[in-house]
Amino acid sequence: MKQNTKGCGCGTNCCTSGECQEKRLLIEFLYIDLEVCDRCLGTDASLEDAIIEVANVLKATGYEIEVRKILVESEQQALELGFVSSPTIRINGQDIQLDFKESLCESCGDVCGEDVDCRVWTWQGQEYTTPPKAMIVDAILRHVYGGQQASQHIIKDVPDNLKKFFAAKVKR
């Protein structure tokens, strides 16, 4: 396979004749609840708004977007997906939030009947329970234009917080 010499930007060395065969962004939204959880619902809305915002730019640069929304329903599934905090957004397998902070999520507590912590998003020095649309737009554009930092989280065990959530949900 010939090296990518034209700089298509897809980051996969897919170019065989100087032309990119495919420029694709796979955006995964992983969550534990889209019925009650304010953070998951808000993240879903922010993601939808962000995709609408960047759609024309991505189309103009030849990118296609595939969005997968994944309800994580068990500890085993969380382990298989490398899911460490809810909600999570990944672009081509990379989490858009490089660090993990969590705080008490009352709505997820309502889902499972226990106190549970969910993700807190940090962007431009501020903390949010729902990622700002601008944060997601920024992450998408950084990924497209090569500035995305690698974030490969390999987990050997599901975090205790998620174990607690799934165990309590099963008891309900």
N, C-alpha and C positions, 0 to 999 in steps of 0.2 A: 504494500500500500504506500503510495506516494505521500510525503509529508504535506501538510497544509501550508502552502506558500503564499496564498492570497489573503490569508487572515479573515476567513469568513466569520469568525467570532463565535462559532457554536461550541468551541472548546472540546470537540470530540475527535479531531483529526479525521473527519469524515470525507474530506476532499481528496478525490483521486485524480482529477484532471484540472485542478485549480478552481473547480466549481463546487460549491457546497451542495451536497445531495439533500440535506435536510437541516433546517434550522428550527429547532423545536424546544419549547420550554414546557417541562412537565411541572405543574404546580400541584402539590399535594396539600390538602387541608385535612389534618387529623384532629379528631375531637372525641369527647366522651358523651356529649349530649347536645342536640339541636332543638330540644323542645322546651327546656327549662333554663338551662345555663346561660346567664346574661353574657358571659365572656365568650362562649362558643358562638352564640347568636350574633354578637357584635363583631367578632372576628370574621364570621361568614359575610356579613354585610360590608365590612371594610374591604375584604378581599374582592368581592363582586364590584364594588366601586372602583378599586384600584385597577382591576382588569379593564373595565370600561375606559378608564382614564388613559391607559397606555396602549390600548388596542390598535389605534391608528398608527402610532409610532412603530409598534412591532410589525404590523402588516407592511408598512413602508420599507422596513429593513428585512423583510422576508421571513419573519418568524411566525410560527404557528404556536398557539397555546393549547395545551391540554390540561384541564383541571380535573383532579380526582378528589372527591370528598369521601373521606374514610371514617366511618363510625368505629371507634375502637371499643369493643364490647367485652374483652376479657384480658386477664393478665398474660395469657399465652399469646394472644394477638399483639399486645403491646410489646412483648419481648421480640416477637418475629419482626415487627415493624421498627424496632429501635425507638419506640415512643417513650419519651421521658417526662413530658409535661403537656397538659391540655390547656388550651388548644395549641397546635403546632402548624406552621406553614413551612413547607420545603419547596425549593426550586431546584429541579434536577437533582434531588436527593440531599440538598444542603439546606439546613435549617436557617431561616432568615435572622433568627435571634441567636447570637453567638454565646450568650450566657443565659443561665437559667435562674430566674427568681420566681418565687411563688408567694401568694398570700391567701388568706382564708377566702373561700368562695362559697358564700351562703347558698347560692342557687344549686350548686352541685351537692352541697350538704342536704338540700331538700330532695334531690334525686335519690341519694343513697341512705339518708338517715344518720350520717356521721359528719363530723367536721372534716372538710377536705380543703386542700390548697390547690389553686390553679395558677397558671402562668401569669406573670406580670411582665409586660413588654417595656423595655427601656429603649428610648429613642431621643436623641439630642438632649441627653441629661435629665429627661423627665421619665416618670413611670406611669404606665397606663394599664388598665385592666383589659382594654381592647386596643389592638394595634391601630395607630392612626393610618388613614389611607395613604398619606404621604410616605410613611415608613415602608409600606408594602410597594408602592410605586418606586421608591428609591432602591429597594432590594431587587426588584425586577430589572430595572435599568442598569444597576451595577452588574448584575449577572450577565445581561446581554452585552454590555460593553467591556467586560473583562475585569471589573474591579471587585467582584464578589470574593470575599475571603472564604477559604475552604472550612467547612464545619462538618467533619465526619465523626459523629458520635456513635461509637460501637458500645452497646450496653451488654453486660453479661447477666444482669438481673434487672427486673422492673423496680423502679423506685418505690420505697415503702408507702408513699402517699398514694400512688396508683393502686398498689396491692390493697390498701385499706379501702379505697373507693370500690374496686371490683368485688371484694369480699362482702362489703356492706350491701352493695346492690343485689348480690345473689341472695342474701338473707331476706331482703324485702320481698 
